[in-house]
Amino acid sequence: MKDIGEIDKNFQGKTGINKADLCFYDARTQPFSLHGVFYEDGKYRRMPQAVAGKVSEWVSILHANTAGGRLRFKTNSPYVAIQAKMPTIFKMPHFTLCGSAGFDLYVGKRYHGSFLPPFDIVDGYEGIIEFGEKKWREITIHFPLYSDVSELYIGLAEDAAIKAPTPYQVEKPIVFYGSSITQGGCASRPGNTYESMLSRMLDADYINLGFSGSAQAEPAISEYIQTLDTSVFVYDYDHNAPTVEHLCATHGRMFQEFRKAHPHTPVVMASRPKYYLDAEEKARWEIIKTTYENAVAAGDKNVYFIDGKALMKGAKNDGTVDGCHPNDLGFYSMAKAFEKVLKKIIYK
């Protein structure tokens, strides 16, 4: 098979590190600040392993995919390098490897570059991003969306300093629960999921509890979400509810259980992000809208509904890679629609 990198150097992955002054630091140490993931039993995880095992067999696997994981810090190093050990890597025909297995880097709220994984990645890789000059920068590194990370080391110039990052303006995280779309399929890179975009738009922390094909509002996940201290709870699992009847039996119940544990926390419920709906999808839409209307009728003033059609209004079918999973255009459309609602909730 031909390698396009031999023809066009702009397609070459930069995985070699050749720095005489390089010093590596474990990402778990201070003053680095982890968000969206924590370290437990040899891996970065999005929720406790014991809880994930009670939800379902697939959630017990997918919870260690590091979707929504971020490492934040300040440094005056003229470059940032990474070394990552990754015991599980999911590869798909409609999903970029940079999205499923790559890390990307932002300076402030501006994208600066990606640590591109090699095409033949097996169990991790290394990479470097150059800045060209030594000055203080606020760094955010997004973790892979559909891979596990067991170790992550950050490489900086030996004489560089590290400081803790500026805290998010909204420090209490927004919690997102949903399907593969929530997990991030199929963003071109981790920083282009709709949650990542919203985080930058709102300057807000968040937790990604999207589980590909495996979000079915099971009692164990509902109970776990109730234990989280969240600024807003956003849920959208229509795509993973196996039947209309299942959605009907679980959607209102999940809301009521969360509301009992958190009487005043804003809840945003969304129908599936799709512009054109068939008959079954319309029936599902009605179920979600009914949960919202029942809450409003009961006097709840902290519940919100977002029509999935509005989520994809800025992209329609061109916002997907397969008629279902958003591309970057689709995720941007989703982020803008969520922003209108979340900004009013958070900054009212």
SULZI-V362556 format. One record per residue. N is the residue number from 0. RES is the residue in one letter. PSI is psi in radians with two decimals (NA if undefined). Layout:
# SULZI-V362556
N	RES	PSI
N	RES	PSI
This chain:
# SULZI-V362556
0	M	2.34
1	K	2.57
2	D	2.02
3	I	-0.41
4	G	-0.39
5	E	-0.38
6	I	-0.78
7	D	1.95
8	K	-0.35
9	N	-0.23
10	F	0.11
11	Q	2.29
12	G	2.30
13	K	1.54
14	T	-0.12
15	G	2.45
16	I	2.13
17	N	1.41
18	K	2.15
19	A	-0.42
20	D	0.40
21	L	2.36
22	C	2.22
23	F	2.52
24	Y	2.45
25	D	2.26
26	A	-0.25
27	R	-0.10
28	T	2.72
29	Q	2.61
30	P	0.25
31	F	2.53
32	S	2.04
33	L	2.45
34	H	2.43
35	G	-0.25
36	V	2.81
37	F	2.90
38	Y	2.23
39	E	2.23
40	D	0.84
41	G	0.08
42	K	2.72
43	Y	2.36
44	R	2.77
45	R	-0.26
46	M	2.83
47	P	2.44
48	Q	-0.71
49	A	-0.66
50	V	-0.78
51	A	-0.65
52	G	-0.44
53	K	-0.35
54	V	-1.05
55	S	2.90
56	E	-0.72
57	W	-0.63
58	V	-0.55
59	S	-0.40
60	I	-0.86
61	L	-0.39
62	H	-0.33
63	A	-0.14
64	N	2.35
65	T	0.52
66	A	2.27
67	G	-0.09
68	G	2.38
69	R	2.53
70	L	2.18
71	R	2.48
72	F	2.96
73	K	2.50
74	T	2.73
75	N	0.31
76	S	2.49
77	P	0.00
78	Y	2.82
79	V	2.26
80	A	2.80
81	I	2.63
82	Q	2.11
83	A	2.35
84	K	2.23
85	M	1.72
86	P	-0.36
87	T	2.24
88	I	2.10
89	F	2.25
90	K	2.37
91	M	2.65
92	P	-0.37
93	H	0.28
94	F	2.22
95	T	2.55
96	L	-0.54
97	C	-0.62
98	G	-0.79
99	S	-0.54
100	A	0.04
101	G	2.89
102	F	2.54
103	D	2.85
104	L	2.34
105	Y	2.48
106	V	1.97
107	G	-2.21
108	K	0.21
109	R	2.21
110	Y	2.32
111	H	-0.57
112	G	2.97
113	S	2.52
114	F	1.71
115	L	2.16
116	P	2.55
117	P	2.63
118	F	-0.55
119	D	0.47
120	I	2.40
121	V	-0.99
122	D	0.50
123	G	3.13
124	Y	3.10
125	E	2.79
126	G	2.96
127	I	2.52
128	I	2.19
129	E	2.49
130	F	-0.46
131	G	-0.30
132	E	2.74
133	K	1.94
134	K	2.88
135	W	2.34
136	R	2.55
137	E	2.04
138	I	2.36
139	T	2.18
140	I	2.12
141	H	2.39
142	F	2.85
143	P	2.68
144	L	-0.58
145	Y	0.77
146	S	2.76
147	D	2.60
148	V	2.09
149	S	-0.51
150	E	2.48
151	L	2.18
152	Y	2.42
153	I	2.18
154	G	2.21
155	L	2.84
156	A	2.48
157	E	-0.62
158	D	0.15
159	A	2.73
160	A	2.79
161	I	2.42
162	K	2.81
163	A	2.61
164	P	2.88
165	T	2.26
166	P	2.65
167	Y	2.55
168	Q	-0.64
169	V	1.65
170	E	-0.59
171	K	2.10
172	P	2.59
173	I	2.33
174	V	2.17
175	F	2.22
176	Y	2.29
177	G	-2.69
178	S	-2.78
179	S	-0.55
180	I	-0.74
181	T	-0.70
182	Q	-0.48
183	G	0.05
184	G	2.15
185	C	1.18
186	A	2.55
187	S	-0.45
188	R	2.81
189	P	-0.59
190	G	-0.03
191	N	0.25
192	T	2.79
193	Y	-0.54
194	E	-0.69
195	S	-0.74
196	M	-0.78
197	L	-0.67
198	S	-0.72
199	R	-0.69
200	M	-0.69
201	L	-0.12
202	D	0.92
203	A	2.49
204	D	2.81
205	Y	2.84
206	I	2.24
207	N	1.93
208	L	0.86
209	G	2.32
210	F	1.93
211	S	2.02
212	G	0.13
213	S	0.37
214	A	1.77
215	Q	0.40
216	A	0.69
217	E	2.64
218	P	-0.68
219	A	-0.67
220	I	-0.62
221	S	-0.76
222	E	-0.68
223	Y	-0.78
224	I	-0.59
225	Q	-0.40
226	T	-0.18
227	L	2.47
228	D	1.71
229	T	2.57
230	S	-0.62
231	V	2.46
232	F	2.16
233	V	2.17
234	Y	2.49
235	D	1.59
236	Y	0.30
237	D	-0.79
238	H	-0.49
239	N	-0.19
240	A	2.08
241	P	-0.50
242	T	2.88
243	V	-0.68
244	E	-0.69
245	H	-0.77
246	L	-0.74
247	C	-0.65
248	A	-0.37
249	T	-0.49
250	H	-0.91
251	G	-0.64
252	R	-0.75
253	M	-0.69
254	F	-0.83
255	Q	-0.69
256	E	-0.73
257	F	-0.75
258	R	-0.60
259	K	-0.68
260	A	-0.50
261	H	1.45
262	P	-0.47
263	H	-0.01
264	T	2.26
265	P	2.42
266	V	2.25
267	V	2.12
268	M	2.37
269	A	2.53
270	S	2.96
271	R	2.40
272	P	1.59
273	K	2.38
274	Y	-0.71
275	Y	2.19
276	L	2.51
277	D	-3.07
278	A	-0.77
279	E	-0.70
280	E	-0.59
281	K	-0.64
282	A	-0.68
283	R	-0.71
284	W	-0.74
285	E	-0.64
286	I	-0.81
287	I	-0.75
288	K	-0.62
289	T	-0.70
290	T	-0.78
291	Y	-0.83
292	E	-0.65
293	N	-0.66
294	A	-0.78
295	V	-0.75
296	A	-0.49
297	A	0.01
298	G	0.14
299	D	2.13
300	K	0.13
301	N	0.61
302	V	2.47
303	Y	2.60
304	F	2.33
305	I	2.12
306	D	2.23
307	G	-0.46
308	K	-0.69
309	A	-0.58
310	L	-0.61
311	M	0.23
312	K	-0.63
313	G	-0.01
314	A	-0.55
315	K	-2.50
316	N	-0.37
317	D	-0.15
318	G	0.21
319	T	2.87
320	V	-0.25
321	D	0.33
322	G	-0.06
323	C	-1.10
324	H	2.24
325	P	2.55
326	N	-2.97
327	D	-0.62
328	L	-0.76
329	G	-0.74
330	F	-0.62
331	Y	-0.71
332	S	-0.75
333	M	-0.79
334	A	-0.73
335	K	-0.66
336	A	-0.74
337	F	-0.65
338	E	-0.73
339	K	-0.69
340	V	-0.84
341	L	-0.60
342	K	-0.70
343	K	-0.62
344	I	-0.84
345	I	-0.65
346	Y	0.40
347	K	NA
